[in-house]
């Protein structure tokens, strides 16, 4: 993860960043989001979730949000 801040500005693909509000492992997700070079990027926060978003209390909401984002992204490409 040391090189992540250097690489993120080079990312030009559409991106979705999902943050767990109670994550005790990964910190500074909003900073990583800001560093993304993509002009089309989205940021979602699940304030009550912990690090394992897809295993946590909001797992179904997370899965729906990612699915909806992917569908919207696919529609954007058409």
VEXDREN-428838 format. One line per field, with one value per residue: residue number from 1; x, y, z of N, C-alpha, C, O in turn. Coordinates in nm, 3 decimals. Layout:
i	(NUM,...);
n_x	(X,...);
n_y	(Y,...);
n_z	(Z,...);
ca_x	(X,...);
ca_y	(Y,...);
ca_z	(Z,...);
c_x	(X,...);
c_y	(Y,...);
c_z	(Z,...);
o_x	(X,...);
o_y	(Y,...);
o_z	(Z,...);
//
This chain:
i	(1,2,3,4,5,6,7,8,9,10,11,12,13,14,15,16,17,18,19,20,21,22,23,24,25,26,27,28,29,30,31,32,33,34,35,36,37,38,39,40,41,42,43,44,45,46,47,48,49,50,51,52,53,54,55,56,57,58,59,60,61,62,63,64,65,66,67,68,69,70,71,72,73,74,75,76,77,78);
n_x	(0.082,0.214,0.289,0.053,-0.059,0.099,0.030,-0.247,-0.329,-0.286,-0.486,-0.742,-0.976,-1.329,-1.441,-1.534,-1.543,-1.571,-1.642,-1.606,-1.752,-1.679,-1.435,-1.142,-0.907,-0.834,-0.749,-0.813,-0.956,-1.105,-0.905,-0.764,-0.963,-0.981,-0.736,-0.758,-0.729,-0.934,-1.197,-1.453,-1.580,-1.704,-1.817,-1.894,-2.021,-2.061,-2.168,-2.207,-2.076,-1.808,-1.466,-1.492,-1.688,-1.862,-1.938,-2.048,-2.294,-2.432,-2.419,-2.597,-2.700,-2.465,-2.392,-2.611,-2.572,-2.326,-2.393,-2.591,-2.433,-2.260,-2.442,-2.534,-2.293,-2.247,-2.461,-2.384,-2.171,-2.284);
n_y	(-0.119,0.107,0.233,0.312,0.586,0.709,0.581,0.604,0.858,0.795,0.630,0.607,0.489,0.437,0.444,0.294,0.358,0.214,0.262,0.145,0.264,0.201,0.081,-0.058,-0.124,-0.028,0.297,0.641,0.636,0.826,0.998,0.841,0.819,1.086,1.110,0.956,0.951,0.938,1.081,1.005,0.899,0.741,0.750,0.571,0.538,0.323,0.370,0.216,-0.021,-0.263,-0.362,-0.595,-0.562,-0.712,-0.916,-0.813,-0.635,-0.471,-0.605,-0.686,-0.442,-0.326,-0.502,-0.461,-0.189,-0.194,-0.360,-0.198,0.019,-0.101,-0.173,0.081,0.181,0.015,0.090,0.348,0.307,0.220);
n_z	(0.000,0.019,-0.220,-0.327,-0.312,-0.508,-0.743,-0.781,-0.906,-1.170,-1.250,-1.470,-1.536,-1.487,-1.152,-0.840,-0.506,-0.198,0.134,0.467,0.748,1.010,0.991,1.109,1.003,0.744,0.677,0.587,0.346,0.208,0.129,-0.054,-0.247,-0.332,-0.458,-0.687,-1.036,-1.213,-1.403,-1.368,-1.097,-0.804,-0.465,-0.184,0.145,0.415,0.708,0.943,0.906,0.933,0.859,0.690,0.461,0.291,0.451,0.669,0.870,0.686,0.447,0.240,0.148,0.062,-0.145,-0.319,-0.380,-0.514,-0.728,-0.852,-0.922,-1.105,-1.306,-1.382,-1.474,-1.691,-1.853,-1.903,-2.073,-2.306);
ca_x	(0.000,0.302,0.294,-0.083,-0.078,0.169,-0.033,-0.387,-0.355,-0.275,-0.608,-0.835,-1.100,-1.438,-1.408,-1.623,-1.473,-1.667,-1.576,-1.676,-1.735,-1.617,-1.317,-1.026,-0.790,-0.799,-0.777,-0.785,-1.019,-1.142,-0.783,-0.740,-1.063,-0.942,-0.617,-0.791,-0.724,-1.052,-1.296,-1.582,-1.559,-1.810,-1.772,-2.002,-1.981,-2.156,-2.118,-2.216,-2.005,-1.667,-1.373,-1.544,-1.815,-1.951,-1.974,-2.094,-2.437,-2.489,-2.371,-2.695,-2.704,-2.338,-2.403,-2.706,-2.510,-2.224,-2.467,-2.653,-2.325,-2.214,-2.546,-2.528,-2.168,-2.268,-2.550,-2.305,-2.082,-2.360);
ca_y	(0.000,0.224,0.301,0.346,0.729,0.746,0.516,0.642,0.962,0.737,0.554,0.688,0.412,0.466,0.379,0.299,0.338,0.185,0.271,0.101,0.370,0.153,0.001,-0.032,-0.174,0.066,0.437,0.739,0.599,0.949,1.051,0.760,0.859,1.217,1.094,0.888,1.039,0.917,1.189,0.944,0.817,0.750,0.720,0.532,0.506,0.249,0.416,0.118,-0.143,-0.279,-0.390,-0.697,-0.508,-0.811,-1.012,-0.734,-0.610,-0.406,-0.678,-0.685,-0.305,-0.308,-0.579,-0.389,-0.063,-0.228,-0.407,-0.083,0.098,-0.173,-0.160,0.220,0.195,-0.053,0.176,0.464,0.268,0.189);
ca_z	(0.000,0.023,-0.350,-0.369,-0.342,-0.632,-0.858,-0.798,-1.006,-1.304,-1.277,-1.550,-1.553,-1.394,-1.025,-0.725,-0.379,-0.093,0.265,0.588,0.845,1.134,0.954,1.195,0.931,0.636,0.713,0.483,0.219,0.138,0.067,-0.174,-0.345,-0.386,-0.542,-0.813,-1.152,-1.296,-1.401,-1.332,-0.978,-0.705,-0.330,-0.096,0.282,0.497,0.837,1.051,0.869,0.964,0.749,0.598,0.414,0.232,0.555,0.782,0.886,0.568,0.329,0.131,0.095,-0.012,-0.270,-0.407,-0.425,-0.614,-0.846,-0.917,-0.981,-1.225,-1.409,-1.429,-1.550,-1.819,-1.932,-1.943,-2.182,-2.429);
c_x	(0.086,0.301,0.158,-0.100,-0.009,0.096,-0.174,-0.412,-0.349,-0.400,-0.707,-0.968,-1.204,-1.416,-1.517,-1.539,-1.580,-1.593,-1.667,-1.647,-1.667,-1.498,-1.200,-0.897,-0.743,-0.843,-0.749,-0.845,-1.058,-1.021,-0.748,-0.838,-1.023,-0.823,-0.645,-0.793,-0.846,-1.147,-1.435,-1.558,-1.670,-1.759,-1.893,-1.947,-2.096,-2.112,-2.118,-2.140,-1.860,-1.589,-1.428,-1.683,-1.913,-1.989,-2.041,-2.245,-2.504,-2.455,-2.469,-2.704,-2.578,-2.347,-2.498,-2.643,-2.406,-2.291,-2.526,-2.549,-2.275,-2.315,-2.544,-2.403,-2.182,-2.357,-2.476,-2.219,-2.155,-2.390);
c_y	(0.126,0.303,0.347,0.494,0.774,0.694,0.568,0.755,0.910,0.659,0.645,0.617,0.457,0.385,0.397,0.269,0.323,0.182,0.217,0.202,0.329,0.061,0.040,-0.076,-0.072,0.206,0.527,0.708,0.723,1.013,0.973,0.799,0.991,1.206,1.025,0.986,1.030,1.036,1.137,0.848,0.844,0.697,0.690,0.499,0.432,0.270,0.312,-0.011,-0.141,-0.319,-0.490,-0.659,-0.613,-0.923,-0.944,-0.712,-0.550,-0.478,-0.674,-0.547,-0.276,-0.378,-0.510,-0.262,-0.090,-0.276,-0.289,0.004,0.032,-0.161,-0.019,0.243,0.132,0.031,0.300,0.431,0.245,0.313);
c_z	(0.000,-0.107,-0.398,-0.399,-0.471,-0.756,-0.885,-0.898,-1.150,-1.344,-1.349,-1.573,-1.452,-1.266,-0.921,-0.602,-0.272,0.041,0.375,0.697,0.974,1.106,1.043,1.129,0.828,0.677,0.593,0.348,0.140,0.069,-0.060,-0.284,-0.412,-0.482,-0.676,-0.928,-1.241,-1.288,-1.361,-1.217,-0.877,-0.572,-0.243,0.042,0.350,0.641,0.949,1.023,0.913,0.840,0.647,0.549,0.363,0.329,0.673,0.777,0.763,0.437,0.212,0.068,0.015,-0.146,-0.368,-0.464,-0.533,-0.741,-0.923,-0.985,-1.109,-1.339,-1.467,-1.514,-1.687,-1.910,-1.982,-2.065,-2.314,-2.509);
o_x	(0.036,0.312,0.148,-0.154,-0.056,0.102,-0.216,-0.511,-0.402,-0.417,-0.750,-1.063,-1.171,-1.375,-1.584,-1.472,-1.668,-1.495,-1.788,-1.532,-1.603,-1.465,-1.163,-0.789,-0.625,-0.960,-0.670,-0.790,-1.044,-1.035,-0.709,-0.800,-1.032,-0.811,-0.564,-0.854,-0.860,-1.174,-1.523,-1.521,-1.723,-1.670,-1.984,-1.840,-2.211,-2.027,-2.037,-2.138,-1.798,-1.641,-1.410,-1.783,-2.033,-2.063,-2.084,-2.314,-2.622,-2.463,-2.427,-2.716,-2.583,-2.313,-2.468,-2.659,-2.399,-2.251,-2.512,-2.573,-2.251,-2.277,-2.551,-2.407,-2.136,-2.331,-2.503,-2.197,-2.094,-2.452);
o_y	(0.237,0.425,0.416,0.527,0.868,0.757,0.576,0.748,0.974,0.625,0.747,0.677,0.509,0.269,0.501,0.166,0.408,0.110,0.240,0.224,0.411,-0.025,0.158,-0.068,-0.035,0.229,0.491,0.748,0.725,1.075,1.031,0.810,1.004,1.284,1.034,1.093,1.107,1.086,1.215,0.732,0.955,0.612,0.772,0.440,0.473,0.195,0.320,-0.101,-0.035,-0.311,-0.469,-0.717,-0.603,-1.014,-1.011,-0.764,-0.575,-0.418,-0.660,-0.535,-0.209,-0.321,-0.501,-0.233,-0.018,-0.236,-0.281,0.057,0.099,-0.142,-0.002,0.315,0.186,0.042,0.349,0.517,0.251,0.305);
o_z	(-0.017,-0.106,-0.499,-0.506,-0.537,-0.861,-1.000,-0.971,-1.241,-1.461,-1.295,-1.624,-1.345,-1.273,-0.915,-0.596,-0.258,0.057,0.375,0.734,1.039,1.187,1.051,1.188,0.826,0.707,0.505,0.245,0.018,-0.036,-0.162,-0.401,-0.534,-0.575,-0.768,-0.918,-1.336,-1.179,-1.324,-1.236,-0.868,-0.566,-0.229,0.055,0.343,0.691,1.041,1.106,0.928,0.728,0.527,0.592,0.388,0.293,0.767,0.689,0.739,0.330,0.097,-0.054,-0.089,-0.250,-0.487,-0.582,-0.632,-0.851,-1.045,-1.094,-1.210,-1.454,-1.588,-1.613,-1.788,-2.029,-2.092,-2.151,-2.421,-2.615);
//
